[in-house]
C-alpha cells in the first residue's frame, strides 16, 4: 500500500500507456471503417457518457461544478486543443501510416510538453533536455527511414502527410496536457476530464453541423464493426486513459508522467506482431526504444 501511495502518479501514467495502446488499435480500425471525423465525435460522446455516469455514481453530480474560477477556461481550451485539433489529426494519421508508427511519432509529446511548459509555466530546460530531444528525433528517424537497394540516399517509407498529421496530433496532445494541468489545480481529475470532454464533444459537434456531415455520423453509427471498435477505444481512451493521465500529472511531475505515457510505441509492438501479424523490423524496434529512451532522458 505504501508503494501504491508513493508512486500513484507513476503507476497511473504507466496504466495510461497500456490503455492508449488498446485505444490506438481500436481507433485505427474504426477510422478505416467509418472515417476519422465521425470516429472523433462519436467516441467523445461515448466517453463523455461513461464519465458522466461514473461521476454521478461516485460524486452524485452530473456536471463538475466543483471546478471554479479561471480553471474552467484552461480546461475548456485544453479540451478544444487536445480532443478536436490533436486527436483529429492523430486519427487521420492512423489511416495513412497505421497506429504503430503514429504512436512512435507521439513520443514527441514529452519534448513538446516540456517546451510548452517552459513557455506557459516557466519550467526550465537544460542541456540534458536538448540531448533527450535529439535522441527522440533520432529514434523516430531510424524507424521511418530506410535505405533502398541500390540507392545510397535514405528514403521515407511512410506517407509524408501521415507523418505531418501524427506530428500535429503530438503537438495537440502536449499543449492540451499542459493546459489541463494548469486548469486542474486541486480539482478532481475525473471532473476535470469531464469538462474537457464536454468542450471537445461540443466543438466536434459544431464542426460536423457546420460541414453538414450529420448523415455521415448516422451512417457511421449503423456500422456495427466500426461502432464496436469506437466503443472499445472510447472506454480505454477518453474515459480511462485521459482520466488516468490527469491523475498522473496531478501526483507526479508533468515530464515524468509524459515519459511513462510515451511508452506506447514499445508496448504496441508485441500485439502488433502476435495479434495483427504485422512485420516489424529490427530497425523499427531499435527506433522505438531509442525514441522512448530519449524522452526519458529528457526529464532526468
Secondary structure as UniProt FT lines:
FT   HELIX           2..6
FT   HELIX           8..34
FT   HELIX           36..59
FT   TURN            65..66
FT   TURN            69..70
FT   HELIX           71..79
FT   HELIX           80..86
FT   HELIX           87..105
FT   TURN            106..107
FT   HELIX           108..120
FT   HELIX           127..144
FT   STRAND          145..147
FT   TURN            149..150
FT   STRAND          154..156
FT   HELIX           160..184
FT   TURN            185..186
FT   HELIX           189..210
FT   TURN            211..212
FT   HELIX           214..221
FT   HELIX           224..234
FT   HELIX           235..241
FT   HELIX           242..251
FT   HELIX           254..261
FT   TURN            262..263
FT   HELIX           264..274
FT   TURN            275..276
FT   HELIX           282..298
//
